[in-house]
Amino acid sequence: ILTFVFVFTVLGVTRSEKTGVVAGIVIGLTLAFVHILGIPLTGTSVNPARSLGPALFMGGVALQQVWVFIVAPIVGAIIAGLAHKGLYDGE
């Protein structure tokens, strides 16, 4: 869900040259929001590579569960892309 929010925001704010001026701050604040909200819940990872590295070093349960932190962000990003395309394709 958090990756969906982040990717949907990035796609939305970079859609037009008019919003390009504020794109950096909007993307940065959204990423901060995603982490502030998600860290207490799951440790947060909107980047599968960031999840895989620590899991490889930790091994054990972390390595067994890393698939969730790889698959979920990818699925969230795909759904965000499809939702964005569905909402804004005709414009």
ChimeraX commands (.cxc) that place a marker at each C-alpha (Angstrom):
marker #1 position 0.00,0.00,0.00 radius 0.5
marker #1 position 2.79,2.41,0.90 radius 0.5
marker #1 position 4.68,1.70,-2.31 radius 0.5
marker #1 position 1.44,2.32,-4.21 radius 0.5
marker #1 position 1.11,5.72,-2.51 radius 0.5
marker #1 position 4.73,6.60,-3.26 radius 0.5
marker #1 position 4.74,5.51,-6.92 radius 0.5
marker #1 position 1.32,7.05,-7.59 radius 0.5
marker #1 position 2.60,10.33,-6.17 radius 0.5
marker #1 position 5.75,10.23,-8.30 radius 0.5
marker #1 position 3.75,9.51,-11.43 radius 0.5
marker #1 position 1.22,12.22,-10.64 radius 0.5
marker #1 position 3.66,14.99,-9.81 radius 0.5
marker #1 position 5.92,14.30,-12.79 radius 0.5
marker #1 position 3.02,14.09,-15.26 radius 0.5
marker #1 position 3.12,17.74,-16.20 radius 0.5
marker #1 position 5.84,20.32,-16.64 radius 0.5
marker #1 position 3.76,22.70,-14.49 radius 0.5
marker #1 position 4.22,20.50,-11.42 radius 0.5
marker #1 position 7.89,19.85,-12.15 radius 0.5
marker #1 position 8.90,22.83,-10.04 radius 0.5
marker #1 position 7.58,21.20,-6.86 radius 0.5
marker #1 position 8.18,17.57,-7.83 radius 0.5
marker #1 position 11.28,17.15,-5.70 radius 0.5
marker #1 position 9.71,18.44,-2.51 radius 0.5
marker #1 position 6.47,16.50,-3.04 radius 0.5
marker #1 position 8.34,13.25,-3.73 radius 0.5
marker #1 position 10.65,13.77,-0.77 radius 0.5
marker #1 position 7.82,14.56,1.64 radius 0.5
marker #1 position 5.82,11.57,0.39 radius 0.5
marker #1 position 8.79,9.27,0.93 radius 0.5
marker #1 position 9.25,10.69,4.43 radius 0.5
marker #1 position 5.52,10.15,5.11 radius 0.5
marker #1 position 5.72,6.55,3.85 radius 0.5
marker #1 position 8.64,5.82,6.15 radius 0.5
marker #1 position 7.20,7.59,9.20 radius 0.5
marker #1 position 3.97,5.65,8.79 radius 0.5
marker #1 position 5.53,2.33,7.83 radius 0.5
marker #1 position 8.56,1.96,10.09 radius 0.5
marker #1 position 6.53,1.17,13.22 radius 0.5
marker #1 position 4.38,-1.30,11.26 radius 0.5
marker #1 position 6.82,-3.35,9.19 radius 0.5
marker #1 position 10.23,-1.69,9.22 radius 0.5
marker #1 position 9.25,-0.25,5.83 radius 0.5
marker #1 position 10.80,-1.00,2.51 radius 0.5
marker #1 position 9.61,0.61,-0.67 radius 0.5
marker #1 position 12.81,-0.55,-2.35 radius 0.5
marker #1 position 13.25,-4.33,-2.78 radius 0.5
marker #1 position 17.04,-4.00,-3.08 radius 0.5
marker #1 position 17.12,-2.29,0.32 radius 0.5
marker #1 position 15.31,-5.30,1.81 radius 0.5
marker #1 position 17.44,-7.95,0.19 radius 0.5
marker #1 position 20.82,-6.64,1.39 radius 0.5
marker #1 position 20.08,-6.74,5.13 radius 0.5
marker #1 position 18.25,-10.07,4.79 radius 0.5
marker #1 position 21.31,-11.64,3.14 radius 0.5
marker #1 position 23.50,-10.51,6.02 radius 0.5
marker #1 position 21.01,-11.54,8.73 radius 0.5
marker #1 position 20.05,-14.88,7.21 radius 0.5
marker #1 position 17.57,-17.15,9.00 radius 0.5
marker #1 position 14.05,-15.81,9.41 radius 0.5
marker #1 position 14.90,-12.51,7.72 radius 0.5
marker #1 position 15.96,-14.36,4.58 radius 0.5
marker #1 position 12.89,-16.60,4.70 radius 0.5
marker #1 position 10.55,-13.61,4.90 radius 0.5
marker #1 position 12.33,-11.25,2.49 radius 0.5
marker #1 position 10.12,-12.40,-0.38 radius 0.5
marker #1 position 7.25,-10.34,1.10 radius 0.5
marker #1 position 9.42,-7.20,1.01 radius 0.5
marker #1 position 10.34,-7.92,-2.60 radius 0.5
marker #1 position 6.96,-8.97,-4.01 radius 0.5
marker #1 position 4.72,-6.45,-2.19 radius 0.5
marker #1 position 6.53,-3.28,-3.41 radius 0.5
marker #1 position 6.61,-4.61,-6.97 radius 0.5
marker #1 position 2.88,-5.39,-6.87 radius 0.5
marker #1 position 2.15,-1.99,-5.31 radius 0.5
marker #1 position 4.15,-0.22,-8.01 radius 0.5
marker #1 position 2.41,-2.13,-10.80 radius 0.5
marker #1 position -1.03,-1.34,-9.37 radius 0.5
marker #1 position -0.06,2.34,-9.01 radius 0.5
marker #1 position 1.06,2.44,-12.63 radius 0.5
marker #1 position -2.15,0.83,-13.83 radius 0.5
marker #1 position -4.29,3.10,-11.65 radius 0.5
marker #1 position -2.46,6.18,-12.90 radius 0.5
marker #1 position -2.82,5.09,-16.50 radius 0.5
marker #1 position -6.51,4.32,-15.99 radius 0.5
marker #1 position -7.21,7.70,-14.38 radius 0.5
marker #1 position -5.12,9.94,-16.63 radius 0.5
marker #1 position -4.79,8.07,-19.95 radius 0.5
marker #1 position -7.43,10.14,-21.74 radius 0.5
marker #1 position -5.91,13.53,-20.86 radius 0.5
marker link #1:1,2 radius 0.2
marker link #1:2,3 radius 0.2
marker link #1:3,4 radius 0.2
marker link #1:4,5 radius 0.2
marker link #1:5,6 radius 0.2
marker link #1:6,7 radius 0.2
marker link #1:7,8 radius 0.2
marker link #1:8,9 radius 0.2
marker link #1:9,10 radius 0.2
marker link #1:10,11 radius 0.2
marker link #1:11,12 radius 0.2
marker link #1:12,13 radius 0.2
marker link #1:13,14 radius 0.2
marker link #1:14,15 radius 0.2
marker link #1:15,16 radius 0.2
marker link #1:16,17 radius 0.2
marker link #1:17,18 radius 0.2
marker link #1:18,19 radius 0.2
marker link #1:19,20 radius 0.2
marker link #1:20,21 radius 0.2
marker link #1:21,22 radius 0.2
marker link #1:22,23 radius 0.2
marker link #1:23,24 radius 0.2
marker link #1:24,25 radius 0.2
marker link #1:25,26 radius 0.2
marker link #1:26,27 radius 0.2
marker link #1:27,28 radius 0.2
marker link #1:28,29 radius 0.2
marker link #1:29,30 radius 0.2
marker link #1:30,31 radius 0.2
marker link #1:31,32 radius 0.2
marker link #1:32,33 radius 0.2
marker link #1:33,34 radius 0.2
marker link #1:34,35 radius 0.2
marker link #1:35,36 radius 0.2
marker link #1:36,37 radius 0.2
marker link #1:37,38 radius 0.2
marker link #1:38,39 radius 0.2
marker link #1:39,40 radius 0.2
marker link #1:40,41 radius 0.2
marker link #1:41,42 radius 0.2
marker link #1:42,43 radius 0.2
marker link #1:43,44 radius 0.2
marker link #1:44,45 radius 0.2
marker link #1:45,46 radius 0.2
marker link #1:46,47 radius 0.2
marker link #1:47,48 radius 0.2
marker link #1:48,49 radius 0.2
marker link #1:49,50 radius 0.2
marker link #1:50,51 radius 0.2
marker link #1:51,52 radius 0.2
marker link #1:52,53 radius 0.2
marker link #1:53,54 radius 0.2
marker link #1:54,55 radius 0.2
marker link #1:55,56 radius 0.2
marker link #1:56,57 radius 0.2
marker link #1:57,58 radius 0.2
marker link #1:58,59 radius 0.2
marker link #1:59,60 radius 0.2
marker link #1:60,61 radius 0.2
marker link #1:61,62 radius 0.2
marker link #1:62,63 radius 0.2
marker link #1:63,64 radius 0.2
marker link #1:64,65 radius 0.2
marker link #1:65,66 radius 0.2
marker link #1:66,67 radius 0.2
marker link #1:67,68 radius 0.2
marker link #1:68,69 radius 0.2
marker link #1:69,70 radius 0.2
marker link #1:70,71 radius 0.2
marker link #1:71,72 radius 0.2
marker link #1:72,73 radius 0.2
marker link #1:73,74 radius 0.2
marker link #1:74,75 radius 0.2
marker link #1:75,76 radius 0.2
marker link #1:76,77 radius 0.2
marker link #1:77,78 radius 0.2
marker link #1:78,79 radius 0.2
marker link #1:79,80 radius 0.2
marker link #1:80,81 radius 0.2
marker link #1:81,82 radius 0.2
marker link #1:82,83 radius 0.2
marker link #1:83,84 radius 0.2
marker link #1:84,85 radius 0.2
marker link #1:85,86 radius 0.2
marker link #1:86,87 radius 0.2
marker link #1:87,88 radius 0.2
marker link #1:88,89 radius 0.2
marker link #1:89,90 radius 0.2
marker link #1:90,91 radius 0.2
view
